[in-house]
Amino acid sequence: MSDLKSPKLRPRRSGGPSPGKGKALGAASGKRAPKPVDAATVTEIFTRFEAANPEPKGELEHTNPFTLLVAVVLSAQATDAGVNKATRNLFALADTPERMLALGEEGVREQIKTINFFNTKAKNVIGLSQRLVDEFDGKVPASVEILETLPGVGRKTASVVANMAFGEARIAVDTHIFRVSHRIPLASAPTPLLMQEKLEAIVPDRFRRHAHHWLILHGRYVCKARRPECGRCIIRDLCRYPDKTD
């Protein structure tokens, strides 16, 4: 999962594709992109996702809101599998802000050195841990707006934490969701942040809490970037992507 705030990471606001890539997804092979599906179709799409997977789960391993926050921060421009491999030892040593501070930046860096941008990420993990201890009694705040002020945390990370840890109906948009949303298309937007706003406006309330996970899992395992597996897609008949595969 990619995200935003670290100065040494690529300067994308929320970790999805650039606006140019968004346009390419919307009109995959030079064909004019279809208009977004109607409200009834949106409901049917998420009804099917819910029937197939009523309680979707994220793939980042964590034990509490703090370890979730750290895992999502570490997942910027890294795979969930790679992050999980590193955090198993890290969280065994430090699963609270206080223990993370005791481990220190060098200790964090040593545990996550297999992850991209580990130097910057170690600094951010220690920085956000210090803020949590100093200002929030060691607890992760439930507010997206407050979370966004922590080192290494942007809108996507804050939305993921608010959704998974506190049940807030947020649809954080990563590269998978950005791609899937343009392909169906659920909505069209030049940036992940605008896509998040559009999705949260059109996805019915009953589906909004799990929509992030349904879309990300669909994009990761079925509606893949290079060759979507349309033959086993449960919403194939509702999707108007012009370049469906067999």
Summary of the structure (lengths in Angstrom):
residues: 246
radius of gyration: 18.3
end to end distance: 28.6
largest distance: 56.0
contacts: 826
relative contact order: 0.18
helix: 57%
strand: 0%
